[in-house]
Amino acid sequence: MSSSPGLVGAATPTLVTSAGEQAEEQVAARVGDALEAVFDAVAETRVDAAELLNRVAALHRGPATADLAALRPGLHLRLTRQELVSGVGFVAAPGLLTDVPAWLEWWQTGAQGDVKPLLLDLDPQHSAYSDYTHWDWFALPRDTGRRAVAGPYVDYLCSDEYSLTLSAPVEVAGRFVGVAAADVYLRHFEAAALPLLRGLPGPAYLVNARGRVAASADPAHLAGSLTKGPDFAGVLERSLPADLDGVRLFPCHGIPLVLVTTTAR
């Protein structure tokens, strides 16, 4: 997991009303379905974390890292059950735990398919990763209260793989306490998404709310690059196809990704 800085422009698109967009809408729906399974794992982790922290609060004490061990059976199950998920866990908001300033209860699959913990030194005196609060996979759910897709980026924190991170906020009694998240290796996501994108009649690519390209069948927009111009976050918020400056935008059915195609055929 890492950062994806940069904001897109705020131009307002017009709605696409043509009936000729059926192929694009089908691709957007299929991409949404593929990642919805990953968000299911995130949602289960979110529920488990909130319930655990509520139980601890009922004991009239603050949570500690030892309490988060109760999340592990569910995390292990999600890693073995969800094909696209390469890592999954709960990332505590700084100051939540009583024994450490920051913590990732994070598990991932090893090279042999085994399940192993991520062991990090989060001491700010020694670690460049001690402050993860500015990274998109943490900051977007915290700041918006919504699900987010961050990346792709080289995940120096967890795997050294080019990855996407899907995340959602965790709240207890209306207070933000961290994020539930799951990693997807970009090579696995591209294996699912690129055949769909290449089946469209023109160049097509997928971007997140900040305009970061998640997968692309358009040589002018490479995966990981930043696309400026359309208000992708606005398209996602409205959940309606739109048309702007020679491109068509199709939200991926509840997933915070937008399918972008050119209007010229």
N, C-alpha and C positions, 0 to 999 in steps of 0.2 A: 504494500500500500504506500502511496506517495502523493505528491501534489500535482494539480492540473491548473495552473494559474491562467488568468486571462478572461476578460468578459467580451461578449459580442455586442454589436450595435443594437440600437433600440428601434429600428424601423418597424412600422406596423404593417403586416401583410394583409392582403385581402383573402377572403375565403374562396376555396376551390369549389365550384358548384358543378363542374362538368361530370358527366356520367362515364367519361372515358378513362377514369383513374382506377378501374377495378383491379388491374394487375398490381399497381403500387400499393393499394390498400390491402390486398392479400399478403404481399410481402411484409408490410408493416405489421400486420396481424400475426404472421408466423414468427417474425423476430420477437414480437411481444410475448407470444406463447413460450418461446424457448427461454427467455430470461425470466418470465414469471415463475418458472419452476425454481430458479435460483432465489428469487425474492420470497418464495414460499419458505425456503430454508432460513432466510433473514428474518421473516416474520415469526417463525417458530422460536428462533433464538431471542428475538425481541420479547415475546411473551414469557419465555422461561426466565429471562433476566429480570423483567419487571416483577414477576411473581416471587422470585427468590429475594429480591431486595425488599419487597413488601413484607415477606416473612421475617427478615432480619429486623426491619423497622419495628415490627410488632413486638420484638424482644427488647425494645428500648435501648438499642445500641447501634453503632455505625457498622457498615459492612467492612470486611477485610478480604484479602486475597484468598484465604482458606475457604471462605464462603462460596467463592466463585467455582470451586471444584465441583459443586453440585451441577454445574452446567455441562460437564464433560460428557456424560453418556449421550445426551442429545446432540452435542456437537459431533461426536464420533459417528453417530448414526447418520447425520446429514452428509458427512463427508463420504460415507460408503454408499449412500442411497442416491445422491444427486450427481449425475454424470458430469455436469459442467463445473461443479464446485471443487476448487482446489484448496481452499482455506476458508475457515468460518470461525466466528467468535464474537465476543462482546468486548468493546473497548470503553473503559471507564472514563468518565469526565474527570479531569484533574481535581483532586481534593475530595472525591467521593469516598475513597477507601481510607481506613484509619491507619494502615500500616505502611503504605507506600504512596508517593505523590501521584503516580500514574501507573496504569496497568492494562495489558492486553491479555485477556483469557482467550488465546488463539491457538487453533489446531489446524494442521494441514497434512496433505498426503505427501509421503516421501517418494523417492525414485522407484521403490519397489512396491508402491501401492499401500505402504503401511501408514498408520496414523501417528503423527508425532506433534509435540507441543512446539510453539515458537518461544524460544528463550531469549529475551532481550535484556540488555543493561539499559535501563531508563533513567539512570542517575544523570542529572543535568551536568554534573562535573565531568562526566566521561563520554556521554552519548550524544551524537548529533540528532538522534531520533527521540530525545526525551520530550520534546514538545510537538505532539502530533495534531494540535488543535487547529492549525492553519491549513491542514491538508483537506482537499475537497471532500474526501469520503467521510470526514468528521465534520467539517465546517458547514457543508451544505445541509445535512439533516438537522444539525443544531440550529442553524440560522433560519431555515425555512419550515421546519417541522414536517418535511416531506422526505420521501424516498429519493435516492440519488444514484446515478451511475458516474463514477470517477474514472478517468483514464481514457485510452490506454496509456501506460507509462511503464518504465522499468521498475519493478517492485524490489528495490534494494532492501526494504525493511523485512520482507518475508521470504522471497523465493528467487530473486534475481531474474525473474521471468517478466516478459512484457505481459501486462495484465489489465483487467478491468476490476474495479471494486464496486459492488452494489451494497448500499447501506441504508439504514432507516434509524430514526431517533428512538431512544428508549426514555420513557418518562415515568416517574413515580410521584404520585400526588401532585401532578401538574408541573413537576420540576424535571428539567433535562438532566439525565444522569449518565449519558453515554450513547454509543451507537451499537447496533447489531449489524454485522457486515459479513459478506462472503466475497472471496476472490474467484475470478474466472481467468484462466490463461487465455491470452488473446488468440493463440493458435487454435485453441478449441472453439472459441467463439467464431473465428473466421471460418473454420471448417463447416459450421452450421449456417453462417450468414452469407458468405460469398457466393455459393451457388444460387441463392435466392436473388442477390443483387445482380449477378451476371445474367439472370434470366429476364431482366427488364429490358425494354427496347432502347434505352439510352443510359448514359453514365449515372451511377447512383452511389450514394454513401450514407452512412449513419453517423449522427452527431449527438452529443449529450447536451444538457441545458446550457452549458457554457460554450458550445460550438466546437468541442474537441471531437475529432473524427474517431469513431470507435471501430469502424470497418469500412472498406471502400473498394468499389469496382470502378473508380474514376481516377485515372492517373494524375489528375490535377489536384486531388485531395487525398493525401496519403494518411494512413492510420497514424494517429498520434498528433497530427498537425491541428492547428487552430483555424477554424473558418469564421470569418467576420462577416457581418452584414445583417442577416435576418434575426429577428427576435425569437430564437429557438425556445427560450424559457416561456415566452408568451404563448407560442403554439402549443407547448405541452400543457400550460395552464388552461387554455381554451379547449383542448382535446378535439380540435377540428382541423381538417386539411386546409392548407393555405397556399397562396400563390404570390410571389414577390420577386421582381427583378430577374425574370427568366428562370427561376427555380420553383419547384413545387415541394411542399413540405407536408409530410404525413406523420403524425404522432403514432407511436407504436403501441396503441391500445393499452394505455395505463402504465406502460414502462417509460421512464424518463429518457427515451431516445427518439430522435426524429429521423425519418427517412427523407433524404433530399434527392430529387431528380431534376434534370433540366427540362424545360418546356419545349426546347427545340428538338425535333425528331429527325 
